[in-house]
Structures are given as structure tokens and as C-alpha cells.
């Protein structure tokens, strides 16, 4: 199923005109145009039952980090199928 899904995704990306690059047979980096930022790179990873979408949206806060993290966690509780997370650098 992953090969069929990957082929369908590649066909869609090619037809959409979005800049994209395969990382492996089931993972792609797609460049989305933006209005406030010039672009946002998004990783699409095809799994057995779902596709995950990951995008970097903000750096580690320089100030009020606790308040920012609290706000993000409160947002996570209200959002469906979307969540904020931190990497090993706090970004």
C-alpha cells in the first residue's frame, strides 16, 4: 500500500507545481510558499495507515519560555490531529 500511496503523492506534487524532494521511498520534503515567510519546508512521511506531516514553525523562545510552552500545551489540547512539539534543542 505504501508504494501506491507514494506514487499517488508524487503524482499530486508534480501536478501541483510544488517543489519537492524524496528522502526515501515513503518520505518527501515539500516546499510550501508562504505569505509572511518566503517558504516553509514540510516533511510528508507515508506510513501503513496514515501520513504524518511535520513542519518547523518557531525557534526556542528567548524570553517567557514557560508561558510560551504553557500556551502551546493548552493549544494541543484543543486541536484535532495537529500538535506542537519540541526538538532536542528546544525549538
C-alpha positions in Angstrom: 0.0 0.0 0.0 2.9 2.4 0.8 4.2 2.2 -2.8 0.7 3.0 -4.2 0.3 5.9 -1.8 3.8 7.2 -2.6 3.1 7.1 -6.3 -0.2 9.0 -5.8 1.5 11.6 -3.7 4.3 12.1 -6.2 1.7 12.5 -9.0 -0.1 15.1 -6.9 3.0 17.0 -6.0 4.2 17.0 -9.7 0.8 18.3 -10.8 0.6 21.0 -8.1 3.9 22.6 -9.1 5.2 22.4 -5.5 8.9 22.0 -5.2 9.6 18.6 -3.6 12.4 16.1 -3.0 12.2 12.4 -2.0 14.2 11.4 1.1 13.4 7.7 0.7 10.5 5.7 -0.9 8.0 6.9 1.6 9.3 10.3 2.8 9.2 13.6 0.9 10.2 17.2 1.7 7.8 19.7 0.2 8.5 23.4 -0.1 5.3 25.4 0.6 5.1 29.0 -0.4 4.2 31.5 2.3 3.0 35.0 2.8 4.9 36.0 6.0 7.8 33.7 5.5 9.1 33.1 2.0 8.7 29.3 2.3 8.0 26.5 4.8 9.6 23.1 4.4 7.2 20.3 5.3 8.1 16.6 5.7 5.5 14.1 4.5 6.0 10.6 5.7 3.7 7.8 4.4 3.0 5.1 7.0 1.0 1.9 6.8 -2.3 3.6 7.9 -1.6 7.3 7.8 0.6 10.1 6.5 2.4 12.3 9.0 3.1 16.0 8.3 5.9 17.8 10.2 6.9 21.4 9.8 9.2 23.7 11.8 7.3 26.8 12.9 9.3 28.6 15.6 12.6 28.7 17.3 13.1 28.3 21.1 11.7 31.4 22.8 14.3 33.9 24.0 12.0 35.0 26.9 8.9 33.9 28.7 9.6 30.3 27.7 7.4 28.8 30.4 4.5 30.9 29.3 5.0 30.0 25.6 5.2 26.3 26.5 2.1 26.5 28.6 0.2 28.3 25.7 1.4 25.6 23.3 0.3 22.7 25.6 -3.1 24.3 26.1 -3.4 24.7 22.3 -2.5 21.0 21.8 -5.5 20.0 24.0 -7.9 21.9 21.7 -6.6 21.0 18.3 -7.5 17.9 16.4 -4.8 16.0 14.5 -2.3 18.8 15.0 0.2 19.2 17.8 3.2 21.3 18.8 6.4 19.6 19.9 10.0 20.5 20.8 13.1 19.0 19.5 16.3 18.3 21.4 17.4 22.0 21.1 14.1 23.3 22.4 13.0 24.6 19.0 
